[in-house]
Amino acid sequence: MLNDLQDTVRLLILFEQAHTQGLIGNSDSERLTFLAMAEHAHVRGSSNPCGLFAELIRRQRWDFVTSSDEDAAYRRLKHHLYGPDSPRAAPAPGSPAPSELSKDAAIVRYLQMELGRAGFQGDVFGLVSREDASWTRERWECAAAELAQAQATWQRANALNRIGDLTGVGDALDLLEMAAAEEDSRV
């Protein structure tokens, strides 16, 4: 049911069931990934979000999770664990602090995330430049490039954090190889 994707308590029960069935591990990062997958299915699954969610979990297609899905899942989990007025959580020990974005890059990130969640597929710059003439294409592209660099850094940090959750050396090497291939494809 669609309510299962919207109810954090129910999702955490489903997470435990998925772990019991061997579909996902039991680490904090995997719990966040599971919730992010639910966010993804809720936003992208137009006719059957629950079916999409179930298939993505069964097939272990974690690569479908976007940074906006992770952000929404993080906010949701934080709200569930600490309440609506909790202070911003400190980064996990040993993990690099996320790099600070400029105001422009933060605006680009917010707009891309929110418009993407709303299903907008067009040129975000076009919308922004119509509303605020100070946004030139050059300013937009500079902020977008900064954001892309920061997101690549965050993804590398997440990959390194996941390595600590793996048990086999082969798994760790596979993950490193995937991260390197992902980085090469961006260049």
C-alpha positions in Angstrom: 0.0 0.0 0.0 1.1 3.6 -0.7 0.8 4.3 3.0 3.7 1.9 3.6 6.0 4.1 1.6 4.9 7.2 3.6 4.9 5.7 7.1 8.5 5.6 8.4 7.7 3.1 11.2 6.2 0.7 8.6 9.2 1.2 6.3 11.6 0.3 9.1 9.6 -2.9 9.8 9.9 -3.6 6.0 13.6 -2.9 6.3 14.0 -5.5 9.0 12.0 -8.0 7.0 14.2 -7.3 3.9 17.3 -7.8 6.0 15.9 -11.1 7.4 15.4 -12.3 3.8 19.0 -11.3 2.9 18.0 -8.6 0.5 19.9 -5.9 2.4 22.4 -5.6 5.2 21.6 -4.1 8.6 23.9 -1.1 8.8 22.8 2.5 9.3 23.8 3.4 5.7 21.8 0.5 4.3 18.8 1.6 6.4 19.1 5.1 4.9 19.5 3.6 1.4 16.3 1.5 2.0 14.4 4.7 3.0 15.9 6.5 0.0 14.6 3.8 -2.3 11.1 4.3 -0.8 11.4 8.0 -1.5 12.5 7.3 -5.1 9.6 4.9 -5.7 7.1 7.3 -4.2 8.3 10.2 -6.4 9.0 8.2 -9.6 6.4 5.4 -9.5 3.5 7.0 -11.3 1.1 4.1 -11.5 2.4 1.6 -9.0 5.0 3.1 -6.6 4.8 0.1 -4.2 5.4 -2.4 -7.0 8.4 -0.3 -8.2 9.8 -0.2 -4.6 9.4 -4.0 -4.2 11.1 -4.7 -7.5 13.9 -2.4 -6.9 14.5 -3.9 -3.5 14.2 -7.5 -4.8 16.7 -6.8 -7.6 18.9 -4.7 -5.2 19.1 -1.8 -7.6 20.5 0.7 -5.2 22.0 2.6 -8.1 18.5 4.1 -8.8 18.8 6.2 -5.6 19.5 9.9 -6.3 21.0 12.5 -4.0 17.6 14.1 -3.6 16.2 10.7 -2.5 18.9 10.4 0.0 18.4 13.9 1.3 14.7 13.3 1.7 15.3 9.9 3.4 17.9 11.5 5.8 15.4 14.3 6.8 12.7 11.7 7.3 14.8 9.4 9.4 16.2 12.3 11.4 12.6 13.5 12.1 11.6 10.0 13.1 14.5 9.4 15.4 14.9 12.9 17.0 11.7 14.8 16.3 10.9 17.7 14.1 13.0 20.3 16.0 16.2 18.3 16.4 19.5 20.1 15.8 21.5 19.2 12.7 23.2 15.9 13.3 27.0 15.8 13.4 28.7 13.8 10.7 29.6 10.2 11.7 33.1 9.8 13.3 35.7 9.3 10.6 33.6 10.6 7.8 34.6 13.7 6.0 32.4 16.7 6.6 30.5 17.7 3.5 32.0 20.6 1.7 30.2 23.9 2.1 28.4 25.0 -1.0 28.3 28.6 -2.1 24.9 30.3 -1.9 24.5 29.9 -5.7 25.3 26.2 -5.6 23.0 25.7 -2.7 20.2 27.4 -4.7 20.9 25.2 -7.7 20.8 22.1 -5.5 17.6 23.1 -3.8 15.8 23.9 -7.1 17.0 20.8 -8.9 16.0 18.6 -6.0 12.5 20.1 -5.4 11.6 20.5 -9.1 12.9 16.9 -9.8 10.8 15.6 -6.9 7.8 17.4 -8.4 8.5 15.7 -11.8 9.8 18.7 -13.7 11.8 17.6 -16.7 12.7 20.9 -18.3 15.5 23.5 -18.1 15.6 24.7 -14.5 17.8 27.6 -15.6 15.0 28.9 -17.9 12.7 29.1 -14.9 15.2 30.8 -12.7 16.3 33.4 -15.3 12.7 34.4 -15.9 12.2 35.1 -12.2 15.5 36.7 -11.5 17.5 38.4 -14.4 20.7 38.4 -12.3 21.0 34.6 -13.1 23.0 34.4 -16.3 23.8 31.1 -18.0 27.4 31.5 -16.9 26.4 32.0 -13.3 24.1 29.0 -13.4 26.7 26.7 -15.0 29.4 27.8 -12.5 27.1 27.0 -9.6 26.0 23.7 -11.2 29.6 22.7 -11.8 30.4 23.5 -8.1 27.4 21.4 -7.0 28.4 18.5 -9.3 31.9 18.5 -7.8 30.6 18.5 -4.3 28.1 15.7 -5.1 31.0 13.6 -6.5 32.9 14.2 -3.3 29.9 13.1 -1.2 29.4 10.0 -3.3 33.0 9.0 -2.8 32.7 9.5 0.9 29.5 7.4 1.0 31.3 4.7 -1.0 34.1 4.7 1.5 31.7 4.5 4.4 30.0 1.5 2.7 33.3 -0.3 2.5 33.4 -0.4 6.3 30.1 -2.3 6.2 31.4 -5.0 3.8 32.8 -8.2 5.0 34.7 -9.6 2.0 37.8 -8.1 0.4 36.4 -8.9 -3.0 33.2 -6.8 -2.2 35.4 -3.9 -1.1 37.4 -4.1 -4.3 34.3 -4.3 -6.4 32.9 -1.2 -4.7 36.1 0.7 -5.3 36.2 -0.3 -8.9 32.6 0.9 -9.4 33.4 4.2 -7.7 36.5 4.7 -9.9 34.5 3.8 -13.1 31.8 6.3 -12.0 34.4 9.0 -11.5 36.0 8.2 -14.9 32.6 8.5 -16.7 32.2 12.0 -15.3 35.5 13.2 -16.6 
